Amino acid sequence: MSQSHQQQALSRCPGCEEPLEPGDLFCGACGYDLSAVPARPEDHPTVAITVPGGEPGHAAADGPARGTGPAGATAGGPGSVEWPAASEVDSSDTPAPVLRPTDLPGLDSHGTPLPTSAPDEGAAPDDFELAAPDPRTAAPSAAPAAPPSGARLCVACHAGQVGDDGYCERCGHAQPRERDHMERELGSVAAVSDRGLRHHRNEDAFAVSSAALPDGSPAVVAIVCDGVSSATRPDEASAAAAHTANESLLESLPRGTHPQQAMHEAIVAASEAVNALADPAGRPSEGDPHRHRNAPACTLVGAIMAGGLLVIGWVGDSRVYWVPDDRGDPPARLTEDDSWAAQMVAAGLMNEAEAYADERAHAITGWLGADAYELEPHTAAFEPDRPGVVIVCTDGLWNYAESAAEMAAAVPPDSHRRPLHSAQSLVRHALDGGGHDNVTVAVLPFAVPRRGAGSAHSGA
């Protein structure tokens, strides 16, 4: 039979039952190739099928008619067809298929026959079975052993012990160094030190303490030191100086030594401690043949409140400020820097604005260390006649509040009641300003009744 005859005989697509137009070569709905439809045999007559519940019909040229009655109905007359019974129908009332997938033979992509039944439970496992246990069903592993009591725990995983190298032995996280940020509050004095935002370590150090004078009255001490970055081991120098000066004061003040004399002796003792860190002349350190020419060095500034006196002492460019509780009273800077700029101003060669604008302004002319020109401790004693707070700080703070008025504006108004909060706020002020240097500040509230004009005494 020719293709044209076949197409004329087809009124519906054999693939999807969509109506066809004469001359169609492909089904417009499913793309069925109508030229591949085999020719209909002409020696088989159309079989009449009786559909229960409806009129008998004849099979059209495109296939037998679909029954609309209950499944399992039989056709009447000779040559009738028995339809297989369906146990149920789907939502469209179409009889469910009789055959199951396992009833039909098939091959996988490698040509292997597909299984027609479930595998035996005793069969060997296939090649893809996991060798490791299923983590969903495996028993949980034992928890890591707790670190010994008193061990330093990791700040990242909170479980591992920190080794001597500063790294967690469990997760390997580097730990912050203890000196990166330090805080201490002791009665009426508090201090905070921070590495800042630009330096790789904190080269500042502080010490705060209290002692009893022979008459039983208290003495409060604050020492702040700033390591000279151009020197070797500046962090060791500042730590040694702060510790030694503090210990010297705690020894001399209870013996009845005048606070101003005690401060002078403390600075001398601190200088000797820093000198001891230097390598002996002619014996350079391993890996640095010139270290003995660049001895550890630092600056020092301290304050003592005892017997109604405020005694200060310093070497270098760390400072002491006085900020009255009544902000209507003028604040004051109580120290003079050992610096190039201060020398230019003192000699009348420059005014203060010009001197501190020069790139040499912060070059210090006095410090503690084996290579210092000559140790010249500065001390001064004041008898304040009104309450206020004493601010003892490194240049990491006063670079962002240089004048007395600027420092007073940065000091919180409740500093006399909350010295630690005040120190924290001042460190934050420096960090917010850029944090280019290490920042250390001690705050000492000084409470005295109003009693007329005060006096000041100074010496060297």
Buried (B, 14 or more C-beta within 10 A) or exposed (E): EEEEEBBEEBBBBBBEEEEBEEEBEEBEEEEBEBEEBEEEEEEEEEBBBBBEEEEEBEBEEBEBBEBEEEBEBEBEEEEEEEBEEBEEEEEEEEBEEEEEEEEEEEEEEEEEEEEEEEEEEEEEEEEEEEEEEEEEEEEEEEEEEEBEEEEBBBEBEEBBBBBEEEBBBBEEBEBEEEBBBBBBBBEBBBBBBBBBBEBEBBBBBBBBBBBEBEEEEBBBBBBBBBBBEEBBBBBBBBBBBBBBBBBBBBBBBEEEBBBBEBBBBBBBBBBBBBBEBBBEEEEBEEEEEEBBBBBBBBBBBBBBBBBEBBBBBBBBBBBBBBBBBEEEBEBBBBBBBBBBBBBBBEEEEBEBEEBBEEEEBBEBBBBBBBBBEEBEBBBBBBBBBBBBBBBBBBBBBBBBBBEBEBBBEBBBEEBBEBBBBBBBBBBBBBBEBEBBBBBBBBBBBBEBEEEEEEEEEEEE
